Structures are given as C-alpha cells and as structure tokens.
Amino acid sequence: MTEDRPFALQRRERLMNELRRHGAVRVRDLAQLLEVSELTVRRDIATLATRGLLTKVHGGATLPTELDPAPARRRRPTATPLTVGMVVPSLDYYWPQVVSGARAAAAALGVQLQLRGSSYDQAEDRRQISRLIEAKQVQGLLLAPNLDGEGVDEMIGWIGNLPVPTILVERQVSHWTPTPRQLEWVRSDHALGLEMAVRHLYEYGHRRIGLVLSKGSPTSAHLAQGWSKACAELDLPDDFVVRKGVALYEPDHRKIIEDILERCRRSRITALIVHSDPDAISVAQYLTEHGVAIPDDIALVGYDDEVAHLAQPAITAVRPPKVRVGRVAVETMVARLMEGKRRPAQRVLILPELILRESSVKRAASL
C-alpha cells in the first residue's frame, strides 16, 4: 500500500519544525507526537537525511552542521573520537538549551561531550574544569565561568594557560588578554537583543521606557550597552535603569516593584523592559493585582524567553539563540582541533530574536 503523499509531506514538515525548535529529536518522542509508528518516523528521517536536511544519529536526528560530510560520502568512525568538556553554571535555567545544542552538534560530528555543572562561583568553576583536565580525556573545553567580581584577571589568565584549547560560551573577555593565545568565544549578541526590545516599543509609540536589570547577572552589562546605544540613536531618555532582582523568590520583591511603579508614575513611563523572565512575570503579576492593565497602561517586554509565555498575559520577550550558541561552540571547537594553529582565532556573536506576545501589542479593536 502506497503512503499518502500529502500526509507524508505534512508529517515531515512537522518533524523538521520540531528539529528546528530543539536542535535534536528522538524517534520515540516523534512517534508519540505525530501519532505514527516508530518505523514510519525512521523512514521519514532516512528520507530527509538523504536530502541533507538533517543528520541521522542513534535513536533520532539532529540538524546538519557546517562541518557535516556530504550525504554520499560518510566519514568512517575513528578509533578514538574527539572528546570535548563543557562546564556551565546552571542546569535548570537558560543553560539546558545551550547544552542541548552542543549535544546535537557533538552527535552530528561524532564527538563525545563531557558535561559538568558548576555555579556562579569561580572556585567551583576551577574545581570542575580541573577535574576534566586531570582525567586527561578531553581535547578541548567549552567554558562559561564567572567573570565578575574580584579575581577575574587571575581567572582569565588561568583559563588562557590551560593545556587544551578553550572556547568561552555566553562569556567574553576584553579584546586583548595577556595569555599565550587569544581566547575565543561564542555568545548571544545581548546588546543587540536589548536594542530590538527598545525599537519595538518605540515603533508602538512609547517614548518613556524603563529598564529593570537582574542583579549580578553576567548578561546585564551587555543589556546596559544595548540600552544606551538604542536610547541615544532614538533620542530617548536613558536615566530610568533599575538594577535589582524582583523575581518572586527575591526578598522584599513586592516593595521593590512598588517603588519601581511609583517611579514609573512620576517619570510617566509607559513601557518596561525586564531581565529576566522570572522578574518580568513577577512584575506582571503585581501589575495585574493592582489593576494596572497590560499593555494598555504599561507595556512589558522580558528578556530570555524561558517561561515568558506562561504569564498572563503572555509576555513579549527577546529570545537569545541558546541552542544555536551551543551548536556553534562545538563546531568551532572541532574546527580548532582539526585545523590547529593554522586557524585564526574566532569570536562569534549570534543574533537573538524578538517574540511578540500580548504584553506589548494591543489587540486590534473588534469590528
């Protein structure tokens, strides 16, 4: 019996949509989602792989990488595949998607990935990095260390002198580092992401905008740069900047939000950009409790887009390219390991996207 072609095309498009969203998919999960057999999913994956649209891996598929071999000329597996270590500061917010992208690229390239969770603490970063080095199993490291506060220069010098190539992920150092080799990095262009948020609000008529930055986040410095640049180019006042965490778990968050909104009233602020999602949701809940309409009385834009869609109303948010950052980091490391010193150092910025939702876009009046 021949397969219904229109249905097959629709199913494969849904498969590709899931792959683009997550960077990697499993046969079992797709079979449940598409309500077909696992054999059907494997056939779809095989068909799409022959067209170069995805890469088959054990139990599923990943997006193809720039370093994939041509479909007709597959690489023979080597006896000793490359192993890359990865140390991230969190395994429950933001970073799981970065790790997912790294794993997808590693699977596509036949590379093993050894993951270590750390915290936003330099001593713990050193401990986890040292464990990977001492095991003598990794040929390269992808690192997201804490580069704030005291001891930063010493930390950068230590990383720059590690015995294997290193690439920073969602981190960067000054353009010149006094180390044997210039450090490479792959990160989201957070400054541009903040500019996107400001320009979106500007296009919707807002001329008095405020910015609330998470306290102690490595991203805050980049967001502040984007804020200053966008305000200068659009001739907007840039003096309304609050650097305090207001998420539900922060002590006295309600009092802090109350003070922010009182300042908004005095400054005639009509829109707020809030980093990160938990903080934006906390602000949205407080506004709703006090009868402040979103976006009619005040528009709201979040940053990170981890859980912004769960708010009521759903929050417009800037989405850093987390999965893509992880993928490119692995691809860059493999290129470094394969090409060695002949390859110039690279520092990669990847653009975020703005996801529009109800918190910043007023619904059109019904006819």
N, C-alpha and C positions, 0 to 999 in steps of 0.2 A: 504494500500500500504506500503510495507516494505521500510525502509530507505536504500539508497545505502551505504553499509558498508565502502568501501574505502573512499568515500567522507566524511562520518561522522568522520572517524578516522583523516583525514587530517584537518577537521574543528576543532576538539577538540585539536589537536596539536597546531593549530594557537591560539586557546583560551588559552592554557597553556603558550605559548610563550608570549602573551600579559600580562598574570598574572605574569610571572617571571620578565618581564620588569618593571611593575608598582607596583607590590605588591597587588593591588586590581583592580577589573574591575567591570563595571556596565553592566547590561543586555542590556540596551538601546544602549550604545556605541558599544557593541559587535555585536548586531544585524545589525547596520549600517556598521560596518567594514566587517563582514562576509557575508553581503547581504542575511540574512535569517530572519525569524520571531523571535520575542522575545520569543515566546513559544518554538521554537527549541533551542534557547540559554539556556533557563531554563532547558530543558530536558538534554542538554549536561552537564550543571553544576551539575544537580542532579546525573547523571551517574558518573561523575568524583569525586563527593563528596563521593559516596558510596565506591569508591576505595581508599579514604583517600588522594587524590591528591590535593584537595582544600577544603576550608570551605565555605559553603553557608552562605551568610548574606542577609539582606533585600535589594533587588534590585540588587544583584550582587554576587561576590565571592572574597575571599582573599586566599592567600597562607596559608596552615596549619602551626601552630606554634608548638613548642615542648611541649607547655602546653595544646594543644587541647585534649579533651577527645577522647576516641576511638569512631569510627563512630557508632558502635552499642549501645554505652552507652552514650547518650547525657545528658548533665547537665540540670537540671531544673533551669530556671532563678530565681534568688533570688529577694526578695522584694526590697532590697537596693543594687544595683550593685556598685562595686568599681568605684570611680571617681579619675582620675589622672590629675593633672595640668601640662601644658607644656608651658615653656617660651623660645622663640627663638629670636635671634637678627635680623632676616630678614624674610620677607615673599615673596620675589621676586627673590632671587638668592640662590642657594645651598640648602637652608632650606626647600623649598616646598617638595622636595623628601624625606627628613628626616621625615617631618610631615606626608607625605603620608604613609610611612612605619609604623609610630606609629599608625596612624588611622586604618590601615589594621589589625595590631595586636590587637588593642583595640576592633575592631568589632568582630574579631575571638574569643576573650576571654570574650566577654560580658562586657567590661569595657567602661565607659564613659571617653572621653578625653576633657578637657577644655583647649583650646589653647589661648595663649596671645602672641602678637607680641611686641617686645621691640626694642632696638637699641644697638649699641656697646657703651653703656654708663651705668656705674654702678648705677647711681641714678635712671635711668629708669628701670633697672633690678629690683632694690629693690621695686620700685613702683608697678610693675606688679606682682612680687612674693607676696608682702604684700596684694594686692587685693585678690589674690587666697586664702591666709591664712585666711584673715579676714572674707571671705564669709563662712568659715567653711564647705565647700562642698567637699574638696579634701582630700584624704587619703595619697597621695604621690605626689612628684613633680619631673618632668624631666626638668633640667635647663641647659641653655647654656649662662652663664653670661660672662661679660667682665672681664677677669682675668689678664689684662695688666695694667701697669702704677701704679700710687700711690693708696694706699688704698686696695691693693689686699689681704693682710693678714687679714685686718678687714672684708673684704667681705667674705672671706673663713670662718672665724670664725662665722660670722652672718649666713651663709648658714648651717654650721655644727650644729648650735643651733636651727634651725627651728623645730617646734613641730611635723612635719611629716617627714617620710623618704624622702631623696632626692638622685637623681642619676644625675650626670653631663653627658651631651650629647655633643660629639665632644669637650670636655674640659677635663682637668685633673689638679690635684694639685700635690704638692710634695708627695712622698710616705708616709710621716708622717705628719699628720695635728693635731694640738692641739685642737681637738673638742671632744665632748662626744662620737662620733662614727666616725670611719674612713670612709671618703667619698668614694662612689662608682662611677664608670664612665663606659661609653660605647663610644668608639670613633674609627675612622678610623686610621689605622697604617700609618700615613702620611710619617713617616721616611722611612718605607719600600717602600712606593709608589715612593718616590724620588729615592731610590736605584734602583727600577725597571727601571726608566727612564734612569739613568746613565748606567746601564748594557746593556740596549737595544742599546744605542748609541755606547757603547764600542764594542758590537758584530758586529756593522756595520762599524767598523774601525775608529771611532772617538777617538782621544787621547787628543785633546784640546777642552774641553767643558766648557761652561759658564752657570751661574745660575742667573736668574733675579727673585727676590722675591718681592711680593706685600708689600708695606709699611704699617705697622700697622696691618697685618693680624695675628690672633691667630695661624694660620697654619704655618707661616713662621719659627718659632723656630723648629718645628718638621722636616720641609723640610731641614733646615740647618744641623740638626743632621744626617739625611739620606745622605745628600751630603758629609759631612766629612767622614762618615763611608765608603761609596762606593768608594770615591776617594782614601782613604787610602788602602782599600783592593785591588784595581785595579792599585795602584801606579800611579794615575793621579794627576796632579796639581790641587789644590783646591782654588787657590787665586782669580779666576775670579767670584766674587759674587757681584751683584748689588742689593741694597735694595731701590728701587724707583718704584713707580707706573708709568706705561706707557700706561694705557688704554686711549682711545680716549677722555674721559672726564677729564683726568688729565691736569692741566695747564702745558704748555710747553712740552707736551709729545713728540712732534716731535724732539725738541732739545735734550731731554734726550736720545731718541732712536738713534739719530745721534751720540751722544757721545759714546753710548754703542757699536755701529757698528764700530766706529773708533778705539775703544779699542780692538774690536774683530780682526780687521785687524792687529793691532800692535802685538797682542798676538797669531795670527794665529789660532783663534778659528774657528772650523768647525761646531759646533752644539751649540744650546742654549736650555736650559730648562726654561720655563717662567711660573710663577704663577701670576695671574690666567688666565682663558680663555680670558676675555676682553683684558688683557695685551698682551697675545700671538697673538690674532687677530690683535691688533694694530701694533705689530712688523711685522707680516706677510704682512700687507698692505703696510707698509713703505718699506720693502724689495722689494716687487713687483714693487712699484712706481719707485724705483731706479735701477731696472734691475738686482737685485740680485736673482738668481734662487734658489727656494726651492724644493727639498733638495740638489740640485747639488752643489751650492755654500755654502749654510749653511742649516743644518738640524734644525728642530724645533719640540720641544715637549712641550705641555701645561700641566697644572695641574688643575683639577676639572671636565673637560669634561661636562660642562653645554651647551656650544654653540660652542665648538671647531670644530664640524663637519660642521658648517656653513661657515667656512673660505674657501678661495681659494688659494692654495689647502687646502683640509680638514686637520686639524691638529691632529697628533698623540697626545694622551692625557692619563694621569693617571686618572682613574675614582674611586674616593672614594666610598665605598659601602653605599651610603647615605640612600637608602630605608632600607637596612638591619640594619643599625645603629638605625634607628627609631623603627624597629620591635623589635630588641633585647633589646632596652631600656625599652619598655613597658613590654616585657616578664620578664625582670629582676626585674622590679618594682613589677609586680604581684607576682612573686616568693617571693620577700621580704615581701610583705604584707601578703601573705598566710602563710609563714613559720616563720615570726617574727625573734626574736633574735637568734633562733636556727641556722639560715642560716648564714654561713660565708660571709663576705663582698666580692664582686667580682669587678674586674677591667678588662674590656673586650676590646681587640684590634681586629679589623676586617680588613682583608687584602683588599687593593684596587686591581684593575686590570688595565692592560695597553691595550689601544685600539689603534691598529696600523692603521695609515692612510698615505696619500701620503706625508706629510710634513717631514717624517723621513726615508721613504723607497723608494729608487729609483726604478722606473719601469724597469722591465726587457726589454732589447733591443728586438724589434720585429725582427723575422727571415725573 
